[in-house]
Amino acid sequence: MVTKIIPSMQHRDQMMNLSSVHIRIFNRQTSFKLNLNQLKSIASFIVLNERELYILRYQTLFPLKEYEFTISLLDEKKMISLHSQTLGLTVPTDVLSYSYIEPGKTIMNYILGEVFVCVDQAQQNFKLFHSTLEREIRLYLVHGILHCFGYDDTSKSLMKVMRQRERFYMDLFSAFT
């Protein structure tokens, strides 16, 4: 016999704490003019949505009134420097993400996560994938945020789940060109 555990209304309300999340975007590249307000809106939607799913999936509490999520848009030189400092690799990469949340733990960190997007990599790759620069940057943004909320692409099965979430958000925001 399978018994479902249904949280009390008080516990559910505490788990579904709708504290605010401030999205901060830093444009640390000068090669391309980007719509930072649009990227901030997209990131805000994804972070809030994924945070609520994270709460349900991992029974995690977010008791602080405010949280922050940071996005930095970098040129290739800055991305190589960051990649080297954090992972010891001296090659560019499209996106790096750092999560400061842990499944099942009460989240007391003010900063939930950081995503670093290499705009030069997006510029190099968008033509290969028959895309646009803006769409490629959005994909990197989505990918990085998903990593911060526990999605992984280290195996075929995990990658499949992550790609489904990426497609969900990319389809949702496909009207932005």
PALUM-241797 format. One record per atom (N, C-alpha, C): atom name; x, y, z; residue in one letter. Coordinates in pm, 1 decimal. Layout:
  at        xx        yy        zz  aa
  CA         X         Y         Z   A
...
//
This chain:
  at        xx        yy        zz  aa
   N      83.5    -118.2       0.0   M
  CA       0.0       0.0       0.0   M
   C      87.9     124.3       0.0   M
   N      62.7     215.8     -91.9   V
  CA     139.2     339.2    -103.9   V
   C      62.7     450.8     -34.1   V
   N     130.1     519.8      53.7   T
  CA      69.0     630.8     125.5   T
   C     129.0     760.9      74.5   T
   N      45.0     852.5      32.0   K
  CA      92.2     983.4     -10.5   K
   C     103.7    1072.7     111.3   K
   N     211.9    1146.2     115.5   I
  CA     229.4    1241.9     223.7   I
   C     186.5    1378.0     171.4   I
   N      84.5    1432.9     231.6   I
  CA      33.9    1563.1     190.3   I
   C      71.8    1663.7     297.8   I
   N     151.9    1765.7     260.5   P
  CA     193.1    1861.7     361.7   P
   C      74.7    1942.5     413.4   P
   N      83.9    1983.7     540.0   S
  CA     -20.4    2070.3     595.1   S
   C     -21.2    2202.0     519.0   S
   N    -131.1    2273.7     527.2   M
  CA    -140.6    2402.2     457.1   M
   C     -32.8    2498.4     506.0   M
   N      -6.1    2499.7     635.6   Q
  CA      95.5    2589.7     688.9   Q
   C     232.5    2552.3     632.9   Q
   N     263.6    2421.8     631.0   H
  CA     392.1    2377.3     578.5   H
   C     401.9    2408.3     428.7   H
   N     293.5    2385.2     355.8   R
  CA     293.4    2414.2     212.2   R
   C     315.6    2562.7     188.1   R
   N     248.3    2648.3     264.5   D
  CA     264.7    2792.2     247.4   D
   C     407.3    2834.7     278.7   D
   N     468.7    2772.0     379.4   Q
  CA     606.3    2804.2     413.9   Q
   C     699.7    2758.3     301.0   Q
   N     673.7    2640.4     245.3   M
  CA     755.8    2590.6     135.2   M
   C     741.3    2677.9      12.3   M
   N     621.9    2728.8     -11.9   M
  CA     595.0    2807.9    -131.7   M
   C     615.9    2956.8    -106.2   M
   N     703.3    2989.5     -12.8   N
  CA     735.0    3127.5      20.2   N
   C     768.6    3203.6    -107.9   N
   N     693.4    3305.8    -134.8   L
  CA     713.3    3380.7    -258.1   L
   C     799.0    3504.2    -234.4   L
   N     913.0    3484.4    -169.8   S
  CA    1005.2    3594.9    -150.0   S
   C    1052.5    3644.4    -286.1   S
   N    1094.7    3768.5    -291.7   S
  CA    1133.9    3825.1    -419.6   S
   C    1276.5    3783.8    -456.3   S
   N    1299.6    3777.6    -585.1   V
  CA    1432.5    3749.0    -637.5   V
   C    1469.9    3864.9    -728.8   V
   N    1580.1    3929.6    -697.3   H
  CA    1629.9    4039.7    -778.7   H
   C    1729.5    3984.7    -879.6   H
   N    1705.8    4014.7   -1004.4   I
  CA    1796.7    3972.5   -1110.6   I
   C    1889.2    4089.6   -1140.3   I
   N    2017.5    4063.9   -1131.6   R
  CA    2115.9    4167.3   -1164.4   R
   C    2191.5    4123.0   -1288.0   R
   N    2197.6    4212.2   -1387.1   I
  CA    2269.9    4181.5   -1510.7   I
   C    2386.1    4279.1   -1523.8   I
   N    2503.3    4221.7   -1549.4   F
  CA    2623.4    4301.0   -1571.1   F
   C    2670.8    4275.3   -1714.1   F
   N    2676.8    4379.4   -1792.7   N
  CA    2723.1    4368.5   -1930.6   N
   C    2871.1    4404.3   -1933.0   N
   N    2956.3    4303.4   -1929.6   R
  CA    3100.8    4324.7   -1922.5   R
   C    3167.3    4298.0   -2057.6   R
   N    3092.7    4321.1   -2161.9   Q
  CA    3146.3    4310.7   -2298.0   Q
   C    3100.8    4435.0   -2373.9   Q
   N    3175.2    4472.0   -2475.7   T
  CA    3142.4    4595.2   -2548.8   T
   C    3123.0    4572.1   -2698.3   T
   N    3133.9    4449.0   -2743.3   S
  CA    3126.6    4420.5   -2887.3   S
   C    2985.1    4424.7   -2943.3   S
   N    2885.4    4393.5   -2861.6   F
  CA    2749.3    4380.6   -2911.7   F
   C    2652.4    4458.1   -2823.9   F
   N    2558.1    4523.6   -2888.8   K
  CA    2451.6    4593.1   -2816.7   K
   C    2340.8    4491.0   -2792.5   K
   N    2307.4    4470.2   -2666.0   L
  CA    2209.0    4368.4   -2629.6   L
   C    2093.5    4431.9   -2553.9   L
   N    1977.5    4369.0   -2564.0   N
  CA    1859.3    4416.6   -2492.7   N
   C    1862.7    4358.3   -2350.7   N
   N    1923.4    4433.7   -2260.6   L
  CA    1941.5    4385.5   -2123.6   L
   C    1809.5    4372.8   -2049.6   L
   N    1713.9    4461.0   -2077.5   N
  CA    1582.6    4451.4   -2011.5   N
   C    1510.9    4323.4   -2050.6   N
   N    1521.1    4286.9   -2176.7   Q
  CA    1458.7    4162.6   -2222.9   Q
   C    1525.3    4041.6   -2156.7   Q
   N    1656.7    4040.5   -2151.0   L
  CA    1728.4    3929.6   -2087.2   L
   C    1693.9    3921.2   -1938.9   L
   N    1681.3    4035.5   -1874.8   K
  CA    1644.9    4037.9   -1733.5   K
   C    1504.8    3982.2   -1711.8   K
   N    1410.1    4019.1   -1799.1   S
  CA    1272.6    3967.4   -1789.1   S
   C    1268.9    3816.6   -1808.0   S
   N    1340.6    3768.8   -1906.5   I
  CA    1346.3    3625.1   -1932.5   I
   C    1407.9    3552.5   -1813.5   I
   N    1520.0    3603.0   -1764.5   A
  CA    1587.5    3539.9   -1650.5   A
   C    1497.9    3540.5   -1527.8   A
   N    1428.4    3650.4   -1504.0   S
  CA    1340.6    3661.0   -1388.1   S
   C    1231.5    3554.8   -1393.0   S
   N    1169.0    3540.2   -1508.6   F
  CA    1063.2    3440.5   -1524.2   F
   C    1117.0    3300.5   -1496.7   F
   N    1231.0    3266.8   -1555.9   I
  CA    1286.0    3132.4   -1540.6   I
   C    1327.8    3106.9   -1395.8   I
   N    1396.0    3201.7   -1334.1   V
  CA    1443.0    3184.3   -1196.5   V
   C    1324.9    3163.7   -1102.3   V
   N    1222.0    3247.0   -1114.8   L
  CA    1106.0    3232.3   -1026.4   L
   C    1034.8    3099.4   -1049.7   L
   N    1018.6    3061.9   -1175.2   N
  CA     952.6    2935.7   -1207.8   N
   C    1033.1    2816.0   -1157.6   N
   N    1162.0    2815.9   -1183.8   E
  CA    1246.0    2703.4   -1142.4   E
   C    1261.2    2697.8    -990.6   E
   N    1259.9    2812.6    -924.8   R
  CA    1267.5    2811.8    -778.5   R
   C    1145.4    2742.7    -719.6   R
   N    1027.3    2770.5    -773.6   E
  CA     905.9    2706.3    -722.4   E
   C     908.4    2556.3    -749.3   E
   N     956.1    2515.4    -865.4   L
  CA     968.5    2371.5    -893.5   L
   C    1072.0    2306.6    -802.3   L
   N    1178.2    2377.9    -774.1   Y
  CA    1283.6    2328.7    -684.5   Y
   C    1227.8    2305.4    -544.3   Y
   N    1146.0    2398.6    -497.5   I
  CA    1082.8    2386.9    -365.9   I
   C    1000.3    2258.6    -360.0   I
   N     922.1    2234.0    -461.9   L
  CA     837.5    2115.2    -464.9   L
   C     919.1    1987.2    -480.5   L
   N    1019.4    1991.4    -565.8   R
  CA    1099.4    1872.7    -595.5   R
   C    1185.9    1830.8    -476.6   R
   N    1242.8    1927.9    -406.6   Y
  CA    1340.3    1896.4    -301.9   Y
   C    1294.7    1933.2    -160.5   Y
   N    1169.0    1979.6    -145.7   Q
  CA    1119.0    2018.6     -13.8   Q
   C    1215.5    2118.7      51.4   Q
   N    1258.5    2215.6     -26.4   T
  CA    1357.0    2313.8      17.1   T
   C    1286.9    2442.5      57.2   T
   N    1333.0    2503.8     164.8   L
  CA    1274.7    2629.2     212.2   L
   C    1361.7    2748.4     170.5   L
   N    1296.3    2857.6     134.6   F
  CA    1361.4    2983.7     100.7   F
   C    1305.3    3090.4     194.8   F
   N    1351.9    3094.8     320.1   P
  CA    1287.1    3178.8     420.3   P
   C    1320.2    3328.0     415.1   P
   N    1426.6    3366.7     345.7   L
  CA    1460.8    3508.9     342.3   L
   C    1358.2    3585.2     258.8   L
   N    1344.4    3713.2     284.2   K
  CA    1247.3    3795.3     211.1   K
   C    1294.7    3829.0      70.2   K
   N    1425.6    3835.7      53.0   E
  CA    1480.8    3872.0     -77.9   E
   C    1599.2    3782.7    -111.5   E
   N    1611.1    3754.1    -240.0   Y
  CA    1724.7    3679.5    -291.7   Y
   C    1775.6    3750.4    -416.2   Y
   N    1893.0    3709.6    -458.9   E
  CA    1952.9    3770.9    -577.3   E
   C    2004.9    3661.6    -668.8   E
   N    1995.9    3688.0    -797.3   F
  CA    2051.2    3599.2    -899.4   F
   C    2126.8    3689.4    -996.6   F
   N    2251.6    3655.7   -1024.6   T
  CA    2336.4    3743.3   -1104.0   T
   C    2368.5    3682.0   -1239.6   T
   N    2361.7    3766.3   -1342.7   I
  CA    2397.5    3725.5   -1478.2   I
   C    2501.7    3823.2   -1529.1   I
   N    2612.1    3768.6   -1581.2   S
  CA    2717.2    3852.5   -1639.0   S
   C    2738.3    3812.6   -1783.7   S
   N    2740.2    3912.2   -1869.0   L
  CA    2766.3    3892.0   -2011.1   L
   C    2912.0    3929.8   -2034.4   L
   N    2991.9    3833.6   -2079.5   L
  CA    3135.7    3851.9   -2089.6   L
   C    3184.5    3841.6   -2232.7   L
   N    3302.0    3901.8   -2257.8   D
  CA    3370.6    3877.5   -2383.6   D
   C    3457.6    3752.8   -2366.0   D
   N    3518.5    3709.3   -2474.2   E
  CA    3593.8    3583.6   -2469.8   E
   C    3712.5    3590.2   -2373.4   E
   N    3782.1    3701.6   -2371.5   K
  CA    3898.1    3716.2   -2283.6   K
   C    3858.6    3702.0   -2135.8   K
   N    3749.1    3767.4   -2096.8   K
  CA    3703.1    3758.7   -1958.1   K
   C    3652.9    3617.9   -1924.9   K
   N    3587.1    3551.5   -2021.6   M
  CA    3538.6    3415.6   -1997.5   M
   C    3655.2    3318.7   -1981.9   M
   N    3758.6    3332.5   -2063.3   I
  CA    3876.3    3245.0   -2050.1   I
   C    3940.9    3265.7   -1913.6   I
   N    3950.8    3389.6   -1870.2   S
  CA    4008.7    3418.8   -1739.0   S
   C    3927.1    3353.2   -1626.9   S
   N    3794.9    3366.9   -1632.6   L
  CA    3707.8    3306.1   -1531.1   L
   C    3716.1    3154.1   -1535.8   L
   N    3714.2    3098.5   -1656.5   H
  CA    3723.1    2954.1   -1675.1   H
   C    3854.4    2901.3   -1616.7   H
   N    3961.0    2975.4   -1637.3   S
  CA    4091.8    2937.8   -1585.8   S
   C    4095.4    2944.9   -1432.9   S
   N    4040.6    3052.8   -1376.7   Q
  CA    4040.5    3070.7   -1230.9   Q
   C    3957.6    2965.7   -1159.3   Q
   N    3843.3    2928.3   -1217.5   T
  CA    3751.5    2839.6   -1146.4   T
   C    3769.5    2692.0   -1179.5   T
   N    3802.7    2660.0   -1303.5   L
  CA    3814.2    2518.8   -1342.8   L
   C    3952.7    2481.3   -1395.3   L
   N    4042.8    2580.2   -1402.2   G
  CA    4178.2    2552.9   -1448.4   G
   C    4190.1    2529.7   -1598.0   G
   N    4087.3    2567.0   -1673.8   L
  CA    4087.8    2548.2   -1819.3   L
   C    4112.1    2681.9   -1887.7   L
   N    4205.0    2684.9   -1983.0   T
  CA    4238.8    2810.9   -2049.5   T
   C    4179.0    2818.4   -2190.0   T
   N    4057.1    2768.6   -2202.1   V
  CA    3984.4    2774.8   -2329.1   V
   C    3850.1    2843.3   -2302.9   V
   N    3794.4    2906.7   -2405.2   P
  CA    3664.0    2970.5   -2384.7   P
   C    3553.7    2865.5   -2372.2   P
   N    3446.4    2903.9   -2311.1   T
  CA    3327.3    2820.2   -2302.7   T
   C    3207.0    2911.7   -2320.3   T
   N    3093.8    2855.4   -2353.6   D
  CA    2976.1    2938.5   -2381.1   D
   C    2910.1    2991.3   -2254.5   D
   N    2904.0    2908.4   -2148.6   V
  CA    2836.6    2950.5   -2025.9   V
   C    2896.7    2878.2   -1905.6   V
   N    2909.0    2951.6   -1797.2   L
  CA    2947.3    2894.2   -1668.2   L
   C    2839.3    2931.9   -1568.5   L
   N    2807.5    2838.8   -1479.5   S
  CA    2706.1    2869.2   -1378.7   S
   C    2752.5    2818.9   -1243.4   S
   N    2711.9    2893.3   -1141.4   Y
  CA    2747.3    2860.1   -1004.1   Y
   C    2621.5    2869.4    -920.4   Y
   N    2586.1    2758.7    -858.5   S
  CA    2466.5    2751.7    -775.8   S
   C    2506.0    2755.9    -629.3   S
   N    2429.4    2830.8    -551.4   Y
  CA    2454.4    2840.2    -408.0   Y
   C    2337.2    2784.7    -328.3   Y
   N    2263.5    2692.3    -390.1   I
  CA    2152.3    2626.7    -322.9   I
   C    2178.6    2476.6    -322.0   I
   N    2118.9    2410.2    -224.2   E
  CA    2141.9    2267.6    -208.0   E
   C    2009.3    2198.3    -179.8   E
   N    1979.8    2088.9    -250.9   P
  CA    1852.9    2019.8    -230.9   P
   C    1828.3    1982.7     -85.2   P
   N    1706.2    2010.1     -40.6   G
  CA    1665.8    1970.4      92.7   G
   C    1714.6    2059.0     205.6   G
   N    1795.9    2157.9     173.5   K
  CA    1849.8    2248.2     276.0   K
   C    1770.2    2378.5     275.3   K
   N    1759.7    2440.6     390.8   T
  CA    1700.1    2573.5     397.8   T
   C    1799.9    2671.7     338.0   T
   N    1753.1    2751.6     242.8   I
  CA    1842.6    2840.4     168.3   I
   C    1856.6    2973.3     241.4   I
   N    1972.0    2992.4     302.8   M
  CA    1998.9    3114.3     378.2   M
   C    2097.5    3205.7     306.4   M
   N    2146.5    3162.9     189.7   N
  CA    2234.3    3248.8     109.8   N
   C    2149.9    3355.4      42.1   N
   N    2197.0    3477.3      42.5   Y
  CA    2126.4    3584.6     -26.8   Y
   C    2134.2    3563.2    -178.1   Y
   N    2249.0    3516.6    -226.1   I
  CA    2267.2    3494.6    -369.6   I
   C    2235.8    3348.6    -401.2   I
   N    2139.1    3327.2    -491.8   L
  CA    2100.3    3190.8    -530.1   L
   C    2196.8    3131.7    -631.5   L
   N    2241.1    3214.9    -725.4   G
  CA    2328.7    3162.6    -828.6   G
   C    2383.5    3272.3    -916.1   G
   N    2482.1    3233.5    -996.1   E
  CA    2543.9    3324.4   -1091.9   E
   C    2558.5    3252.0   -1225.0   E
   N    2530.0    3322.8   -1332.5   V
  CA    2548.3    3268.9   -1466.5   V
   C    2635.7    3366.4   -1544.1   V
   N    2736.3    3312.3   -1611.2   F
  CA    2827.4    3391.3   -1693.3   F
   C    2812.4    3344.1   -1837.6   F
   N    2772.7    3433.9   -1925.2   V
  CA    2748.9    3401.9   -2065.7   V
   C    2858.1    3467.5   -2149.8   V
   N    2920.0    3390.6   -2237.4   C
  CA    3021.1    3444.4   -2327.5   C
   C    2953.8    3486.6   -2458.0   C
   N    2940.6    3616.4   -2476.3   V
  CA    2872.7    3670.3   -2594.3   V
   C    2953.2    3641.0   -2720.8   V
   N    3086.1    3642.7   -2711.6   D
  CA    3168.9    3610.7   -2828.6   D
   C    3147.7    3466.6   -2874.3   D
   N    3131.1    3373.3   -2780.9   Q
  CA    3102.1    3234.3   -2817.9   Q
   C    2965.7    3225.1   -2886.5   Q
   N    2868.3    3299.2   -2834.6   A
  CA    2735.7    3300.6   -2897.4   A
   C    2745.4    3354.4   -3039.9   A
   N    2826.0    3456.7   -3057.9   Q
  CA    2843.9    3515.7   -3191.7   Q
   C    2908.7    3415.1   -3286.4   Q
   N    3002.8    3337.4   -3237.3   Q
  CA    3069.1    3236.7   -3320.3   Q
   C    2977.7    3118.2   -3351.4   Q
   N    2889.2    3085.0   -3259.1   N
  CA    2808.7    2963.3   -3272.5   N
   C    2673.6    2981.6   -3339.1   N
   N    2615.3    3099.8   -3334.2   F
  CA    2477.2    3111.1   -3380.2   F
   C    2460.6    3075.1   -3526.6   F
   N    2558.3    3104.0   -3609.3   K
  CA    2547.4    3069.2   -3752.1   K
   C    2556.5    2918.0   -3772.6   K
   N    2639.8    2852.4   -3692.6   L
  CA    2652.9    2706.5   -3702.8   L
   C    2520.6    2636.1   -3675.7   L
   N    2440.5    2695.7   -3586.3   F
  CA    2314.6    2634.2   -3545.8   F
   C    2193.1    2700.2   -3609.3   F
   N    2218.6    2778.6   -3715.8   H
  CA    2110.3    2845.4   -3790.3   H
   C    2019.3    2923.2   -3695.1   H
   N    2080.6    3004.9   -3616.3   S
  CA    2010.1    3078.0   -3512.8   S
   C    2035.5    3227.0   -3528.8   S
   N    2013.9    3301.9   -3423.8   T
  CA    2049.5    3443.6   -3418.4   T
   C    2135.1    3463.3   -3293.7   T
   N    2206.1    3573.6   -3288.4   L
  CA    2287.9    3601.9   -3171.2   L
   C    2201.0    3609.1   -3045.7   L
   N    2088.3    3677.1   -3055.5   E
  CA    2000.7    3693.2   -2939.7   E
   C    1947.4    3558.5   -2891.1   E
   N    1907.9    3473.3   -2985.0   R
  CA    1854.9    3341.7   -2947.1   R
   C    1963.2    3255.2   -2882.9   R
   N    2083.7    3261.5   -2936.5   E
  CA    2194.9    3183.3   -2881.3   E
   C    2227.2    3229.1   -2738.5   E
   N    2225.8    3359.2   -2714.9   I
  CA    2249.9    3412.4   -2580.4   I
   C    2138.5    3366.7   -2486.4   I
   N    2013.4    3370.1   -2533.9   R
  CA    1901.9    3321.1   -2450.3   R
   C    1920.0    3174.5   -2414.9   R
   N    1964.1    3094.0   -2511.8   L
  CA    1987.4    2951.8   -2485.5   L
   C    2093.3    2933.5   -2376.8   L
   N    2202.5    3007.3   -2384.6   Y
  CA    2307.9    2997.9   -2283.6   Y
   C    2253.7    3041.4   -2147.4   Y
   N    2172.1    3145.4   -2147.7   L
  CA    2112.0    3195.0   -2023.8   L
   C    2022.2    3087.9   -1961.3   L
   N    1934.3    3030.2   -2042.3   V
  CA    1844.9    2924.1   -1995.5   V
   C    1926.9    2806.7   -1941.7   V
   N    2026.0    2764.9   -2017.9   H
  CA    2109.8    2650.8   -1979.9   H
   C    2177.8    2675.9   -1844.9   H
   N    2235.6    2793.1   -1828.7   G
  CA    2304.2    2826.5   -1704.6   G
   C    2210.7    2831.0   -1585.5   G
   N    2093.0    2890.7   -1602.8   I
  CA    1996.2    2898.0   -1493.0   I
   C    1949.6    2757.8   -1454.5   I
   N    1924.3    2674.0   -1552.7   L
  CA    1881.0    2536.9   -1522.8   L
   C    1987.5    2462.3   -1441.9   L
   N    2114.4    2481.4   -1477.5   H
  CA    2220.7    2419.5   -1397.3   H
   C    2213.1    2466.1   -1252.1   H
   N    2186.7    2593.8   -1231.4   C
  CA    2179.8    2647.1   -1094.3   C
   C    2066.2    2584.3   -1013.9   C
   N    1963.8    2536.9   -1081.4   F
  CA    1850.1    2476.4   -1011.4   F
   C    1849.5    2324.0   -1020.1   F
   N    1967.8    2266.7   -1037.8   G
  CA    1982.7    2122.7   -1021.9   G
   C    1977.5    2038.7   -1147.7   G
   N    1956.5    2098.5   -1263.1   Y
  CA    1957.7    2019.5   -1386.5   Y
   C    2102.0    1991.8   -1425.5   Y
   N    2123.0    1877.1   -1488.9   D
  CA    2258.3    1836.2   -1522.2   D
   C    2259.3    1774.5   -1661.5   D
   N    2375.3    1776.5   -1723.5   D
  CA    2388.0    1717.3   -1856.4   D
   C    2510.6    1626.4   -1864.4   D
   N    2536.2    1554.8   -1754.7   T
  CA    2653.2    1467.5   -1748.0   T
   C    2626.2    1324.2   -1793.3   T
   N    2500.9    1292.5   -1821.7   S
  CA    2466.8    1161.1   -1876.9   S
   C    2355.7    1181.0   -1979.5   S
   N    2333.5    1078.9   -2061.8   K
  CA    2230.0    1091.2   -2164.9   K
   C    2091.7    1113.3   -2105.1   K
   N    2060.8    1041.7   -1997.6   S
  CA    1927.0    1056.0   -1938.5   S
   C    1908.8    1193.9   -1874.1   S
   N    2010.5    1241.9   -1804.3   L
  CA    2002.1    1374.9   -1743.9   L
   C    1998.3    1483.8   -1851.5   L
   N    2077.9    1463.4   -1956.8   M
  CA    2081.5    1560.1   -2065.7   M
   C    1945.0    1568.7   -2134.3   M
   N    1877.7    1455.8   -2148.1   K
  CA    1745.8    1454.7   -2211.0   K
   C    1646.9    1541.7   -2132.7   K
   N    1648.3    1527.9   -2000.8   V
  CA    1559.4    1607.8   -1915.6   V
   C    1594.5    1756.1   -1928.0   V
   N    1723.4    1784.7   -1924.4   M
  CA    1765.8    1925.0   -1933.5   M
   C    1728.5    1985.0   -2068.9   M
   N    1749.1    1911.1   -2175.0   R
  CA    1714.9    1960.9   -2309.5   R
   C    1564.1    1986.4   -2322.5   R
   N    1482.6    1902.7   -2258.8   Q
  CA    1337.8    1925.2   -2260.7   Q
   C    1302.4    2057.2   -2193.5   Q
   N    1365.7    2086.2   -2079.2   R
  CA    1341.1    2213.6   -2009.3   R
   C    1390.1    2330.5   -2093.8   R
   N    1506.5    2313.7   -2154.9   E
  CA    1558.4    2420.0   -2242.0   E
   C    1460.5    2448.2   -2355.8   E
   N    1411.8    2343.0   -2419.9   R
  CA    1316.7    2360.8   -2530.5   R
   C    1188.5    2428.7   -2482.5   R
   N    1141.7    2390.8   -2362.5   F
  CA    1022.4    2452.9   -2306.3   F
   C    1040.5    2604.4   -2299.4   F
   N    1150.8    2648.3   -2239.9   Y
  CA    1172.7    2792.0   -2225.2   Y
   C    1203.3    2859.6   -2359.0   Y
   N    1281.1    2793.6   -2443.5   M
  CA    1312.6    2853.7   -2572.4   M
   C    1186.7    2869.3   -2657.4   M
   N    1097.7    2770.5   -2654.4   D
  CA     970.2    2783.2   -2725.7   D
   C     884.7    2893.6   -2665.2   D
   N     883.3    2902.4   -2534.4   L
  CA     805.8    3003.4   -2465.1   L
   C     851.2    3143.4   -2504.6   L
   N     980.6    3161.6   -2520.1   F
  CA    1034.6    3294.2   -2551.4   F
   C    1068.8    3310.3   -2698.6   F
   N    1015.7    3224.3   -2784.5   S
  CA    1049.4    3230.6   -2927.6   S
   C     996.1    3356.7   -2995.1   S
   N     900.7    3423.5   -2934.4   A
  CA     847.5    3547.3   -2992.5   A
   C     949.6    3660.4   -2986.6   A
   N    1045.6    3649.5   -2893.7   F
  CA    1151.7    3750.4   -2886.7   F
   C    1251.7    3721.9   -2996.1   F
   N    1274.2    3817.6   -3084.5   T
  CA    1372.1    3794.3   -3193.4   T
   C    1487.7    3888.6   -3184.0   T
//
